[in-house]
């Protein structure tokens, strides 16, 4: 497959996570999210500390600090980890068809 087609396929799969529901995160799953990656589901940080860009969700331009074992441990699907990495426990996943 041409590299550009593989790239387009990857983008389309990210935009439509329900197309591959078997791989979709479920509540209770533990995920490691690295710098630059989108957070695929709502969750609680159980390890790590990082700045998270929530501008696509909240409209706030400044990244927010998310860290384990604090009042700032909740992360929202669609946010992007800006630095370091976070380990999260999924609390809610997007429902297909919703």
C-alpha positions in Angstrom: 0.0 0.0 0.0 1.3 3.5 -0.8 2.5 5.3 2.3 -0.1 8.1 1.8 -2.9 5.6 1.7 -1.8 4.0 4.9 -1.6 7.4 6.6 -5.1 8.3 5.4 -6.4 4.9 6.7 -4.9 5.6 10.1 -6.5 9.0 10.3 -9.9 7.6 9.3 -9.7 4.9 12.0 -8.9 7.6 14.6 -11.9 9.7 13.5 -14.3 6.7 13.6 -13.3 4.5 16.6 -16.6 2.6 16.4 -15.5 1.1 13.2 -13.2 -1.2 15.2 -15.2 -1.5 18.4 -13.3 -4.7 19.5 -10.2 -2.5 20.1 -12.1 0.3 21.8 -11.2 1.0 25.4 -13.7 -0.2 28.0 -14.3 0.9 31.6 -11.6 -0.6 33.8 -9.0 -0.8 31.1 -5.5 0.5 31.9 -3.9 2.6 29.1 -0.6 4.3 28.7 -0.9 7.6 26.8 2.4 9.1 25.5 3.2 12.7 24.6 1.4 13.8 21.5 -1.3 11.1 21.7 -5.0 11.7 22.0 -6.7 10.3 25.1 -9.2 7.8 23.7 -11.7 7.6 26.6 -12.6 9.4 29.9 -10.5 8.2 32.8 -8.5 8.8 35.9 -4.8 9.2 36.0 -3.3 6.4 38.1 0.4 7.1 37.4 2.3 10.1 36.0 2.0 13.8 35.6 1.7 15.8 32.4 0.2 18.8 30.8 -2.9 18.0 28.8 -4.4 20.1 26.0 -8.2 20.1 26.5 -8.8 23.0 24.1 -10.8 20.9 21.6 -13.2 20.0 24.5 -13.3 23.1 26.7 -12.0 25.9 24.4 -9.4 26.8 27.0 -6.2 27.6 25.2 -3.8 26.9 28.1 -2.9 23.2 28.8 -3.9 21.9 32.3 -1.8 19.8 34.6 -3.1 16.3 35.3 -1.6 14.0 37.9 -2.3 10.8 39.8 -3.7 10.9 43.3 -4.9 14.5 43.2 -8.0 16.5 42.5 -6.6 17.0 39.0 -6.6 13.3 38.0 -9.6 13.2 35.6 -8.9 13.2 31.9 -11.4 13.7 29.1 -11.5 11.8 25.8 -10.3 13.8 22.9 -7.7 15.7 24.9 -4.0 15.5 23.9 -1.1 14.7 26.3 1.5 17.4 25.7 4.5 16.0 27.6 5.7 12.9 29.4 3.1 10.1 29.6 0.1 9.2 31.7 -1.3 5.8 32.8 -5.1 6.0 33.0 -7.9 3.8 34.1 -10.8 4.1 31.7 -14.0 5.3 33.5 -16.2 5.8 30.5 -15.9 5.0 26.8 -17.6 6.4 23.8 -20.6 4.3 22.8 -20.9 3.4 19.2 -23.9 5.0 17.6 -24.2 7.6 20.3 
